[in-house]
């Protein structure tokens, strides 16, 4: 499977915004974008006027990289989002991304980053409805309960102590003391990142 192996801080600098890919480090002065607010590379500091296509592409890449999704999977989410007529395509795309198992583990406050959530899931530390699951992209449904397998609770407790969480979003039920999380309802647009311009992503794929 394709995997990005370069510095993830370059991704934040290239998108011009924090993608919070390094967990708690992103909230400190050590964050790369705090020290160098321009794209990486030899010509990073040159001013460039972006075309409409480039603006759409950058927004798509920002969201895709933030959630840690490969291009093929992201495009599949767009196709699925387009089939939903009751909800705007852009909002449905974000709901699909937010409902991923790795995102739920991260958003709940169990771990500080999605990358760390994916690693824990693949190594068999996370369960869904009591059954161990090792698929980070697993799409959670409302009411399904995410937990931590018994032998891994000490590890997760240590992670939570080292990286205190700001709290789970209101559309999620999170009992961090017992390490249980579930989706109470799909997030509304006001519950999600307001800096994301999902209309640009829809326009990008509508070309």
TORKOL-862751 format. One line per 2 residues: number of its first residue (from 1); their letters; for each residue x negated, y negated, z negated of N, C-alpha, C. Coordinates in Angstrom, 1 decimal. Example, Ala and Ser with C-alpha at 12.3 -4.5 7.8 and 13.67 -1.06 7.14 Angstrom:
<sites>
1	as	-13.2/5.7/-7.8/-12.3/4.5/-7.8/-13.2/3.3/-7.8 | -12.8/2.2/-7.1/-13.7/1.1/-7.1/-12.9/0.0/-7.9 .
</sites>
This chain:
<sites>
1	xx	-0.8/1.2/0.0/0.0/0.0/0.0/-0.9/-1.2/0.0 | -0.5/-2.3/0.7/-1.2/-3.5/0.8/-1.3/-4.1/-0.6 .
3	xx	-2.4/-4.8/-0.9/-2.5/-5.4/-2.2/-3.4/-6.6/-2.1 | -3.1/-7.7/-2.8/-3.9/-8.9/-2.8/-4.9/-8.7/-3.9 .
5	xx	-6.2/-8.8/-3.5/-7.3/-8.6/-4.4/-8.2/-9.8/-4.7 | -7.9/-10.9/-4.0/-8.7/-12.1/-4.3/-8.1/-12.8/-5.5 .
7	xx	-8.7/-13.9/-5.9/-8.3/-14.7/-7.0/-6.9/-15.2/-6.9 | -6.0/-14.9/-7.8/-4.6/-15.4/-7.7/-4.5/-16.9/-7.9 .
9	xx	-5.5/-17.5/-8.6/-5.5/-18.9/-8.8/-5.6/-19.7/-7.4 | -6.2/-19.0/-6.4/-6.2/-19.6/-5.1/-4.8/-19.8/-4.5 .
11	xx	-3.9/-18.8/-4.8/-2.5/-18.9/-4.3/-1.8/-20.1/-4.9 | -2.0/-20.4/-6.2/-1.4/-21.5/-6.8/-1.9/-22.8/-6.1 .
13	xx	-3.2/-22.9/-5.9/-3.8/-24.1/-5.3/-3.3/-24.3/-3.9 | -3.2/-23.2/-3.1/-2.8/-23.3/-1.7/-1.3/-23.7/-1.6 .
15	xx	-0.5/-23.3/-2.6/0.9/-23.7/-2.6/1.2/-25.0/-3.3 | 0.2/-25.6/-3.9/0.3/-26.9/-4.6/1.1/-26.9/-5.8 .
17	xx	1.4/-25.7/-6.4/2.2/-25.7/-7.6/1.8/-24.5/-8.4 | 2.1/-24.5/-9.7/1.9/-23.3/-10.6/2.8/-22.2/-10.2 .
19	xx	2.3/-21.0/-10.0/3.1/-19.8/-9.8/3.1/-18.9/-11.0 | 2.3/-19.3/-12.0/2.3/-18.6/-13.3/1.9/-17.1/-13.1 .
21	xx	0.8/-16.9/-12.4/0.4/-15.6/-12.1/-0.6/-15.0/-13.1 | -1.1/-15.9/-14.0/-2.1/-15.5/-14.9/-1.6/-15.5/-16.4 .
23	xx	-0.3/-15.5/-16.5/0.3/-15.5/-17.8/0.0/-16.7/-18.7 | -0.4/-16.5/-19.9/-0.6/-17.6/-20.9/-1.7/-18.5/-20.4 .
25	xx	-2.6/-18.1/-19.6/-3.7/-19.0/-19.1/-3.1/-20.2/-18.3 | -2.0/-20.0/-17.7/-1.4/-21.0/-16.8/-0.9/-22.2/-17.7 .
27	xx	-0.8/-22.0/-19.0/-0.2/-23.1/-19.8/-1.4/-23.8/-20.5 | -2.6/-23.5/-20.2/-3.8/-24.1/-20.8/-4.5/-25.0/-19.8 .
29	xx	-5.5/-25.7/-20.3/-6.3/-26.6/-19.4/-7.2/-25.8/-18.5 | -7.3/-24.5/-18.8/-8.2/-23.6/-17.9/-7.5/-23.3/-16.6 .
31	xx	-6.2/-23.6/-16.5/-5.5/-23.4/-15.2/-6.2/-24.0/-14.0 | -6.4/-23.3/-13.0/-7.2/-23.8/-11.8/-6.5/-25.1/-11.2 .
33	xx	-5.2/-25.1/-11.1/-4.5/-26.2/-10.5/-4.6/-27.5/-11.3 | -4.8/-27.3/-12.6/-5.0/-28.5/-13.5/-6.4/-29.1/-13.2 .
35	xx	-7.3/-28.3/-12.8/-8.7/-28.9/-12.5/-8.9/-29.3/-11.1 | -8.3/-28.6/-10.1/-8.5/-28.9/-8.7/-7.1/-28.8/-8.0 .
37	xx	-6.5/-30.0/-8.0/-5.1/-30.1/-7.4/-5.2/-30.2/-5.8 | -5.9/-29.3/-5.2/-5.9/-29.3/-3.7/-6.2/-27.9/-3.3 .
39	xx	-5.8/-27.5/-2.1/-6.0/-26.1/-1.6/-7.5/-25.7/-1.6 | -7.6/-24.4/-1.7/-9.0/-23.8/-1.7/-9.6/-23.9/-0.3 .
41	xx	-10.9/-23.7/-0.2/-11.5/-23.7/1.1/-12.2/-25.0/1.4 | -13.0/-24.9/2.5/-13.8/-26.0/2.9/-13.1/-27.3/3.2 .
43	xx	-11.9/-27.1/3.8/-11.1/-28.3/4.2/-9.9/-28.5/3.3 | -10.0/-28.0/2.1/-8.9/-28.1/1.2/-8.5/-29.6/0.8 .
45	xx	-9.4/-30.5/0.8/-9.1/-31.8/0.3/-8.7/-32.8/1.5 | -8.7/-32.2/2.7/-8.2/-33.1/3.8/-6.7/-33.2/3.8 .
47	xx	-6.2/-34.4/4.0/-4.7/-34.6/4.1/-4.2/-34.1/5.4 | -3.2/-33.3/5.4/-2.6/-32.8/6.6/-1.1/-33.0/6.6 .
49	xx	-0.5/-33.5/7.7/0.9/-33.7/7.8/1.5/-32.4/8.2 | 2.5/-31.9/7.4/3.1/-30.6/7.7/4.3/-30.7/8.7 .
51	xx	4.4/-29.8/9.6/5.5/-29.7/10.5/6.7/-29.1/9.7 | 7.9/-29.1/10.3/9.1/-28.6/9.7/8.9/-27.1/9.5 .
53	xx	8.3/-26.4/10.4/8.0/-25.0/10.3/7.0/-24.7/9.2 | 6.0/-25.5/9.1/5.0/-25.3/8.0/5.6/-25.5/6.6 .
55	xx	6.5/-26.5/6.5/7.2/-26.7/5.2/8.1/-25.5/4.8 | 8.8/-24.9/5.8/9.6/-23.7/5.5/8.7/-22.6/5.2 .
57	xx	7.6/-22.4/5.9/6.7/-21.3/5.6/6.1/-21.4/4.2 | 5.7/-22.6/3.9/5.0/-22.8/2.5/6.0/-22.5/1.4 .
59	xx	7.3/-22.9/1.6/8.3/-22.6/0.6/8.5/-21.1/0.5 | 8.6/-20.4/1.6/8.8/-18.9/1.6/7.6/-18.3/0.9 .
61	xx	6.4/-18.7/1.2/5.2/-18.1/0.7/5.1/-18.4/-0.8 | 5.5/-19.6/-1.2/5.5/-19.9/-2.7/6.3/-19.0/-3.5 .
63	xx	7.6/-18.8/-3.0/8.5/-17.9/-3.7/8.1/-16.4/-3.7 | 7.6/-16.0/-2.5/7.2/-14.6/-2.3/6.0/-14.3/-3.2 .
65	xx	5.0/-15.2/-3.2/3.9/-14.9/-4.1/4.2/-15.1/-5.6 | 5.1/-16.0/-5.9/5.4/-16.1/-7.3/6.1/-14.9/-7.9 .
67	xx	6.9/-14.2/-7.1/7.5/-13.0/-7.6/6.7/-11.8/-7.3 | 5.6/-11.9/-6.6/4.7/-10.8/-6.3/5.3/-9.8/-5.4 .
69	xx	5.9/-10.3/-4.3/6.6/-9.4/-3.4/5.9/-9.4/-2.0 | 5.7/-8.2/-1.4/5.0/-8.2/-0.1/6.0/-8.7/1.0 .
71	xx	5.5/-9.1/2.1/6.3/-9.7/3.2/7.4/-8.8/3.7 | 7.1/-7.5/3.9/8.1/-6.6/4.4/9.3/-6.5/3.4 .
73	xx	9.0/-6.4/2.1/10.0/-6.3/1.1/10.8/-7.6/1.0 | 10.1/-8.7/1.1/10.8/-10.0/1.0/11.8/-10.2/2.1 .
75	xx	11.4/-9.8/3.4/12.2/-9.9/4.5/13.5/-9.0/4.3 | 13.3/-7.8/3.7/14.4/-6.9/3.5/15.4/-7.5/2.5 .
77	xx	14.9/-8.2/1.5/15.7/-8.9/0.6/16.6/-10.0/1.3 | 16.0/-10.7/2.3/16.7/-11.7/3.0/17.8/-11.0/3.8 .
79	xx	17.6/-9.9/4.4/18.6/-9.2/5.2/19.7/-8.8/4.3 | 19.4/-8.2/3.1/20.4/-7.8/2.2/21.2/-9.0/1.7 .
81	xx	20.5/-10.2/1.4/21.2/-11.4/0.9/22.1/-11.9/2.0 | 21.8/-11.8/3.2/22.6/-12.3/4.3/23.9/-11.5/4.5 .
83	xx	24.0/-10.3/4.0/25.2/-9.4/4.0/26.2/-9.9/3.0 | 25.8/-10.6/2.0/26.7/-11.0/0.9/27.4/-12.3/1.3 .
85	xx	28.7/-12.2/1.6/29.5/-13.4/2.1/30.0/-14.2/0.9 | 30.2/-13.7/-0.2/30.8/-14.4/-1.3/29.9/-15.4/-2.0 .
87	xx	28.6/-15.1/-1.8/27.5/-16.0/-2.5/26.6/-16.5/-1.4 | 26.2/-17.8/-1.5/25.3/-18.4/-0.5/24.0/-17.5/-0.4 .
89	xx	23.5/-17.4/0.8/22.4/-16.5/1.1/21.2/-16.8/0.2 | 20.9/-18.1/0.1/19.7/-18.5/-0.7/19.8/-18.1/-2.1 .
91	xx	21.0/-18.3/-2.7/21.2/-17.9/-4.1/21.2/-16.4/-4.3 | 21.8/-15.7/-3.4/21.8/-14.2/-3.5/20.3/-13.7/-3.4 .
93	xx	19.5/-14.3/-2.5/18.1/-13.9/-2.4/17.4/-14.0/-3.8 | 17.6/-15.2/-4.5/17.0/-15.4/-5.8/17.5/-14.4/-6.8 .
95	xx	18.8/-14.1/-6.7/19.4/-13.1/-7.7/18.8/-11.8/-7.5 | 18.5/-11.4/-6.2/17.9/-10.1/-6.0/16.5/-10.1/-6.6 .
97	xx	15.8/-11.1/-6.4/14.4/-11.2/-6.9/14.4/-11.2/-8.4 | 15.3/-11.9/-9.0/15.4/-12.0/-10.5/15.8/-10.7/-11.1 .
99	xx	16.6/-9.8/-10.3/17.1/-8.6/-10.9/16.1/-7.4/-10.7 | 14.9/-7.7/-10.2/13.8/-6.7/-10.1/13.4/-6.3/-11.6 .
101	xx	13.0/-5.0/-11.7/12.6/-4.6/-13.1/11.4/-5.3/-13.6 | 10.4/-5.6/-12.7/9.2/-6.2/-13.2/9.5/-7.7/-13.6 .
103	xx	10.5/-8.3/-12.9/10.8/-9.7/-13.3/11.6/-9.7/-14.6 | 12.5/-8.7/-14.8/13.3/-8.7/-16.1/12.3/-8.5/-17.3 .
105	xx	11.4/-7.6/-17.1/10.4/-7.3/-18.2/9.6/-8.6/-18.5 | 9.3/-9.3/-17.5/8.5/-10.6/-17.7/9.4/-11.7/-18.3 .
107	xx	10.6/-11.9/-17.7/11.5/-13.0/-18.1/12.0/-12.8/-19.5 | 12.1/-11.6/-20.0/12.6/-11.3/-21.3/11.7/-11.8/-22.4 .
109	xx	10.4/-11.9/-22.1/9.4/-12.2/-23.1/8.5/-11.1/-23.5 | 8.7/-9.9/-23.0/7.9/-8.7/-23.4/6.5/-8.9/-22.9 .
111	xx	6.3/-9.4/-21.8/4.9/-9.6/-21.3/4.8/-11.0/-20.7 | 3.6/-11.6/-20.6/3.4/-13.0/-20.1/3.4/-13.2/-18.6 .
113	xx	3.3/-12.1/-17.8/3.3/-12.3/-16.4/3.9/-11.2/-15.6 | 4.4/-11.4/-14.4/5.0/-10.3/-13.6/3.9/-9.3/-13.2 .
115	xx	2.7/-9.7/-13.0/1.6/-8.7/-12.7/1.4/-7.7/-13.8 | 1.4/-8.2/-15.0/1.3/-7.4/-16.2/2.5/-6.5/-16.3 .
117	xx	3.7/-7.0/-16.0/4.9/-6.2/-16.1/4.8/-5.0/-15.1 | 4.3/-5.3/-13.9/4.2/-4.3/-12.9/3.2/-3.2/-13.3 .
119	xx	2.1/-3.6/-13.9/1.2/-2.6/-14.4/1.7/-1.7/-15.5 | 2.5/-2.3/-16.4/3.1/-1.5/-17.5/4.1/-0.5/-17.0 .
121	xx	4.9/-1.0/-16.0/5.9/-0.1/-15.4/5.3/1.0/-14.7 | 4.3/0.8/-13.9/3.6/1.8/-13.1/2.9/2.9/-14.0 .
123	xx	2.5/2.4/-15.2/1.8/3.3/-16.1/2.8/4.0/-17.0 | 4.1/3.9/-16.8/5.1/4.6/-17.5/5.4/4.1/-18.9 .
125	xx	5.3/2.8/-19.2/5.6/2.3/-20.5/7.0/1.8/-20.7 | 7.7/1.7/-19.5/9.1/1.1/-19.5/10.1/2.1/-19.2 .
127	xx	11.3/2.0/-19.8/12.4/2.9/-19.5/13.7/2.1/-19.1 | 14.6/2.7/-18.4/15.9/2.1/-18.0/16.9/3.1/-18.4 .
129	xx	17.8/2.7/-19.3/18.9/3.6/-19.9/18.3/4.9/-20.5 | 17.1/4.7/-21.1/16.5/5.8/-21.8/15.6/6.7/-21.0 .
131	xx	15.6/6.4/-19.7/14.8/7.3/-18.8/13.5/6.5/-18.3 | 12.4/7.1/-18.4/11.1/6.4/-18.0/11.2/6.1/-16.5 .
133	xx	10.8/4.9/-16.1/10.9/4.5/-14.7/9.6/3.8/-14.3 | 9.0/4.2/-13.2/7.7/3.6/-12.8/7.8/2.9/-11.5 .
135	xx	8.9/2.3/-11.2/9.1/1.5/-9.9/9.4/0.1/-10.2 | 8.4/-0.8/-10.1/8.5/-2.2/-10.4/9.7/-2.9/-9.7 .
137	xx	9.9/-2.5/-8.4/11.0/-3.2/-7.6/12.4/-2.6/-7.9 | 12.5/-1.7/-8.8/13.8/-1.2/-9.1/14.8/-2.3/-9.4 .
139	xx	16.0/-2.2/-8.7/17.0/-3.3/-8.8/18.0/-3.0/-10.0 | 17.9/-3.8/-11.0/18.7/-3.5/-12.2/20.1/-4.0/-11.9 .
141	xx	21.1/-3.3/-12.5/22.5/-3.7/-12.5/22.9/-4.2/-13.8 | 24.0/-5.0/-13.8/24.5/-5.6/-15.1/24.8/-4.4/-16.0 .
143	xx	24.3/-4.5/-17.3/24.6/-3.6/-18.3/23.6/-2.5/-18.5 | 22.7/-2.3/-17.5/21.6/-1.3/-17.7/20.6/-1.9/-18.7 .
145	xx	20.2/-1.0/-19.6/19.3/-1.4/-20.7/17.8/-1.0/-20.4 | 17.0/-2.0/-20.4/15.5/-1.8/-20.2/14.9/-1.7/-21.6 .
147	xx	14.1/-0.7/-21.8/13.5/-0.5/-23.1/12.0/-0.1/-23.0 | 11.4/0.1/-24.1/10.0/0.5/-24.1/9.9/2.0/-24.7 .
149	xx	9.1/2.8/-24.0/9.0/4.2/-24.5/8.4/4.2/-25.8 | 8.7/5.2/-26.7/8.2/5.2/-28.1/6.7/5.0/-28.2 .
151	xx	6.0/5.7/-27.4/4.5/5.7/-27.6/3.9/4.4/-27.2 | 4.6/3.5/-26.6/4.1/2.2/-26.0/4.5/1.0/-26.8 .
153	xx	5.3/1.2/-27.9/5.8/0.0/-28.6/4.8/-0.7/-29.3 | 3.7/-0.1/-29.8/2.7/-0.8/-30.5/1.9/-1.7/-29.5 .
155	xx	1.7/-1.2/-28.3/1.0/-2.0/-27.3/1.8/-3.2/-26.9 | 3.1/-3.1/-26.7/4.0/-4.2/-26.3/4.1/-5.2/-27.5 .
157	xx	4.1/-4.7/-28.7/4.2/-5.6/-29.9/3.0/-6.5/-30.0 | 1.8/-5.9/-29.7/0.6/-6.6/-29.7/0.6/-7.7/-28.6 .
159	xx	1.1/-7.4/-27.4/1.2/-8.3/-26.3/2.1/-9.5/-26.7 | 3.2/-9.2/-27.3/4.1/-10.3/-27.7/3.6/-11.2/-28.8 .
161	xx	2.8/-10.6/-29.7/2.2/-11.4/-30.7/1.1/-12.3/-30.1 | 0.4/-11.8/-29.1/-0.7/-12.6/-28.5/-0.2/-13.7/-27.6 .
163	xx	1.0/-13.4/-27.0/1.6/-14.3/-26.0/3.1/-14.6/-26.4 | 3.3/-15.5/-27.4/4.7/-15.8/-27.8/5.5/-16.3/-26.6 .
165	xx	6.7/-15.9/-26.5/7.6/-16.3/-25.4/8.5/-17.5/-25.8 | 8.9/-18.2/-24.7/9.8/-19.4/-24.9/11.2/-18.9/-25.1 .
167	xx	11.4/-17.6/-24.9/12.8/-17.1/-25.0/13.4/-16.7/-23.7 | 14.2/-15.7/-23.7/14.8/-15.2/-22.5/15.9/-16.1/-21.9 .
169	xx	16.2/-16.1/-20.6/17.2/-17.0/-20.1/18.6/-16.6/-20.6 | 19.6/-17.5/-20.5/20.9/-17.2/-21.0/21.7/-16.1/-20.3 .
171	xx	21.3/-15.8/-19.1/22.0/-14.7/-18.4/21.5/-13.3/-18.7 | 20.6/-13.3/-19.7/20.0/-12.0/-20.1/20.2/-11.8/-21.6 .
173	xx	20.4/-10.5/-22.0/20.5/-10.2/-23.4/19.1/-9.6/-23.8 | 18.4/-10.2/-24.6/17.1/-9.7/-25.0/16.9/-9.6/-26.5 .
175	xx	16.7/-8.3/-27.0/16.5/-8.0/-28.4/15.0/-7.6/-28.5 | 14.2/-8.6/-28.6/12.7/-8.3/-28.6/12.3/-7.5/-29.8 .
177	xx	13.0/-7.7/-30.9/12.6/-6.9/-32.1/12.7/-5.4/-31.9 | 13.8/-5.0/-31.2/14.0/-3.6/-30.8/13.5/-3.3/-29.4 .
179	xx	12.9/-4.3/-28.7/12.4/-4.1/-27.4/13.4/-3.6/-26.4 | 14.6/-4.2/-26.4/15.7/-3.8/-25.5/16.2/-5.1/-24.7 .
181	xx	16.3/-4.9/-23.4/16.7/-6.0/-22.6/17.8/-5.6/-21.6 | 18.7/-6.4/-21.3/19.7/-6.1/-20.2/20.2/-7.4/-19.6 .
183	xx	20.8/-7.2/-18.4/21.4/-8.3/-17.6/22.8/-8.5/-18.1 | 23.2/-9.6/-18.6/24.5/-9.9/-19.1/25.4/-10.3/-17.9 .
185	xx	24.8/-11.1/-17.0/25.5/-11.5/-15.7/24.4/-12.0/-14.8 | 24.7/-12.0/-13.5/23.8/-12.5/-12.5/23.6/-14.0/-12.7 .
187	xx	22.4/-14.5/-12.6/22.1/-15.9/-12.8/22.8/-16.8/-11.8 | 23.3/-18.0/-12.4/23.9/-19.0/-11.5/22.7/-19.9/-11.0 .
189	xx	22.9/-20.7/-10.0/21.8/-21.5/-9.5/21.2/-22.4/-10.5 | 22.0/-23.0/-11.5/21.4/-23.9/-12.5/20.6/-23.1/-13.5 .
191	xx	20.6/-21.8/-13.5/19.8/-21.0/-14.4/18.4/-20.7/-13.9 | 18.2/-21.0/-12.6/17.0/-20.7/-11.9/16.1/-21.9/-11.7 .
193	xx	14.9/-21.6/-11.2/13.9/-22.6/-11.0/14.4/-23.7/-10.1 | 14.5/-24.9/-10.5/15.1/-26.0/-9.7/14.1/-26.5/-8.7 .
195	xx	12.9/-26.2/-8.8/11.9/-26.6/-7.8/11.9/-25.8/-6.5 | 12.6/-24.6/-6.6/12.7/-23.8/-5.4/13.7/-24.3/-4.4 .
197	xx	13.3/-24.5/-3.2/14.2/-25.0/-2.1/14.6/-23.8/-1.2 | 15.5/-23.0/-1.7/15.9/-21.7/-1.0/16.4/-22.0/0.4 .
199	xx	17.0/-23.2/0.6/17.6/-23.5/2.0/16.5/-23.4/3.0 | 15.3/-23.8/2.7/14.1/-23.8/3.6/13.8/-22.4/4.0 .
201	xx	13.9/-21.5/3.0/13.6/-20.1/3.3/14.6/-19.5/4.2 | 15.9/-19.8/4.0/17.0/-19.3/4.9/16.7/-19.8/6.3 .
203	xx	16.3/-21.1/6.4/16.1/-21.7/7.7/14.9/-21.0/8.4 | 13.9/-20.7/7.6/12.7/-20.0/8.2/13.1/-18.7/8.8 .
205	xx	13.9/-17.9/8.1/14.3/-16.6/8.7/15.4/-16.7/9.7 | 16.0/-17.9/9.9/17.1/-18.1/10.8/16.6/-18.5/12.2 .
207	x	15.2/-18.7/12.3/14.7/-19.1/13.6/15.0/-18.2/14.7 .
</sites>
